[in-house]
Amino acid sequence: MKIFYWLACLCVLAACSDPERRVVSTKLSEDEKVAAVWVLTETGATVDFVFSLHILQKDFDKVPQSEFAILQTNNIDDIRLNWDGEGMLSLQCVGGKIYHFSNYTYVGDKRITANLNTECEQ
């Protein structure tokens, strides 16, 4: 009977494992000090995956946690990222579902502002 108890505990722990996250794209700022980094999280939940956009130092060494993202969405197919001067990131043609968006973040003491536009210019 104890074996079934331990097997049940093992199954619960396996189901609670962290989702897999990996960097899928990086775009350096014009001064090459910070980077806009797309991270794919494969959740395996109601939504199979989520793309998160992070603003990080260019020499980041590990995949960031989703809670620090400035944008979370289910689709990045048509999104265009452009650095518009120092500290300004422009997101054009944002489609899909937007789960979270923050229009600014800090990298060290440098403020980065993000502008989001859902329209696509032809």
N, C-alpha and C positions, 0 to 999 in steps of 0.2 A: 504494500500500500504506500510505503514511503517513496518508492520509486516514481509513482504517479504524481505525488506531490512535487517532487523535485523536477520532473519533466514539465509540469504545469508552470512552475516558477521559471524555468529556463525559457519556455515559450513566451511568457510575459516579458521577460528581460529582452529577448530578441526582438519583440514587437516594438519596444521602446528605444531602439537604437537611433542614434543621430542620423538624419538624412544625409545623403551624399551631396557634397558641394564641390564645384570646380569652376575655375576661371575659364570663360569662353572667349573673351575679347578685352583688349586694353587699348585706350587712346590717351597718349600723353598730351599734357597742356602745351601751349606755345613755348613757355619757358622751360619745359621738360622737368618741372619739379614735382608735379602731381599727375595722377592718372585717373581717368574714368574707367572703372573696371566692372565688366559684366560678369556676374556669377550665376551659374545655373544650379538650382537646388532641386534634386529629384526627391519629392516628398513621399510619393506612393500613397497619398491620401486622396481626399475628394478631388483635389487638383493634383495632377501627376507631377507637375514641375512649376517652378517659379523662377523668373529671372530677376535678379537684384542688381541695381546699379550703385556702386560705391565710389567715393572719391577718396583716394589714398595717396600717401607719399609714393613716388615712382618706384622706390626700391622696397616695396612691401614684400614680406617673406612668407605670409600664410594667407589662406583664403579667409576673408572676413566673415563675421557672423551676420546673418540676415537682418538682425535688429538695428544695425548701423547703416542700412541702405537708405539712399535718398529716393529711390523709386523701386517699386516691386510691381511686376506685370507678368502676364502669361504669354506675351508675344513681343519679340524684338525684331521681327523680320524686316520692317520698313523704317525703323527708327534711325535717324541721322543725328550723330553727336558732333557738335562743333564747339571749339573753345573760342569764344568771342572776347578777346582781350584777357587781361589778367583777372582771374577769379570769376569768370563768367562762363557757364556751360549752357549751351542751347540744345534742347532736345526737340527735334522736329519729327512730324509724322508718327506721333505716338498712337498706336492702336491697341486693340485687345482690351483686356480688363486691367484697370489700374487698382491695385490693392492698397498701395501706399505711395504718397509723394510728399517730399519735404523740399521746399524751394531754397534751402541753404544748409550748409554744413561747415565745419571747421576742420582744417588739416593743420595741426599745430595751432599757431595763432592766426593763420590766414583764413579769412572767410571766403567760401566759394558759394556763389549764387547760381541756382539752376532755374532756367526758364523752360516751361513745358508747353508745347503746341501740338494739338491733335490733328491739325490740318496738314495736308500734303500738297506742296507746290508741285505742279507738273513741269 
